[in-house]
Amino acid sequence: MNLPARVRVTCPPLPLAPALRQAAVKLCPAAPLDTLVAAALAIAGGAVIGVHLRWEGGEVQAIETGWRGRGIEEALREALI
């Protein structure tokens, strides 16, 4: 998958570190972060620009508006397969 040059996708260990948790809350405030079973984050320039979160019975994905449509959505989904 071709992502913009400065974007990388990572699957951090759970529970999320405080800074990553804060970024996830910003993008997905209603996600049950205490019950996550998987998480993929898109990072650009040291900032989290997208997340794909999965918990028992649900999942959600959110991307910063300016980054949508650049293949990040698919890369996040694939990271959790």
Secondary structure as a PSIPRED ss2 file (coil, helix, strand):
# PSIPRED VFORMAT (PSIPRED V4.0)

   1 M C   1.000  0.000  0.000
   2 N C   1.000  0.000  0.000
   3 L C   1.000  0.000  0.000
   4 P C   1.000  0.000  0.000
   5 A C   1.000  0.000  0.000
   6 R C   1.000  0.000  0.000
   7 V E   0.000  0.000  1.000
   8 R E   0.000  0.000  1.000
   9 V E   0.000  0.000  1.000
  10 T E   0.000  0.000  1.000
  11 C C   1.000  0.000  0.000
  12 P C   1.000  0.000  0.000
  13 P C   1.000  0.000  0.000
  14 L C   1.000  0.000  0.000
  15 P C   1.000  0.000  0.000
  16 L C   1.000  0.000  0.000
  17 A C   1.000  0.000  0.000
  18 P H   0.000  1.000  0.000
  19 A H   0.000  1.000  0.000
  20 L H   0.000  1.000  0.000
  21 R H   0.000  1.000  0.000
  22 Q H   0.000  1.000  0.000
  23 A H   0.000  1.000  0.000
  24 A H   0.000  1.000  0.000
  25 V H   0.000  1.000  0.000
  26 K H   0.000  1.000  0.000
  27 L H   0.000  1.000  0.000
  28 C C   1.000  0.000  0.000
  29 P C   1.000  0.000  0.000
  30 A C   1.000  0.000  0.000
  31 A C   1.000  0.000  0.000
  32 P C   1.000  0.000  0.000
  33 L H   0.000  1.000  0.000
  34 D H   0.000  1.000  0.000
  35 T H   0.000  1.000  0.000
  36 L E   0.000  0.000  1.000
  37 V E   0.000  0.000  1.000
  38 A E   0.000  0.000  1.000
  39 A E   0.000  0.000  1.000
  40 A E   0.000  0.000  1.000
  41 L E   0.000  0.000  1.000
  42 A E   0.000  0.000  1.000
  43 I E   0.000  0.000  1.000
  44 A E   0.000  0.000  1.000
  45 G C   1.000  0.000  0.000
  46 G C   1.000  0.000  0.000
  47 A E   0.000  0.000  1.000
  48 V E   0.000  0.000  1.000
  49 I E   0.000  0.000  1.000
  50 G E   0.000  0.000  1.000
  51 V E   0.000  0.000  1.000
  52 H E   0.000  0.000  1.000
  53 L E   0.000  0.000  1.000
  54 R E   0.000  0.000  1.000
  55 W E   0.000  0.000  1.000
  56 E C   1.000  0.000  0.000
  57 G C   1.000  0.000  0.000
  58 G E   0.000  0.000  1.000
  59 E E   0.000  0.000  1.000
  60 V E   0.000  0.000  1.000
  61 Q E   0.000  0.000  1.000
  62 A E   0.000  0.000  1.000
  63 I E   0.000  0.000  1.000
  64 E C   1.000  0.000  0.000
  65 T H   0.000  1.000  0.000
  66 G H   0.000  1.000  0.000
  67 W H   0.000  1.000  0.000
  68 R C   1.000  0.000  0.000
  69 G C   1.000  0.000  0.000
  70 R C   1.000  0.000  0.000
  71 G C   1.000  0.000  0.000
  72 I H   0.000  1.000  0.000
  73 E H   0.000  1.000  0.000
  74 E H   0.000  1.000  0.000
  75 A H   0.000  1.000  0.000
  76 L H   0.000  1.000  0.000
  77 R H   0.000  1.000  0.000
  78 E H   0.000  1.000  0.000
  79 A H   0.000  1.000  0.000
  80 L C   1.000  0.000  0.000
  81 I C   1.000  0.000  0.000
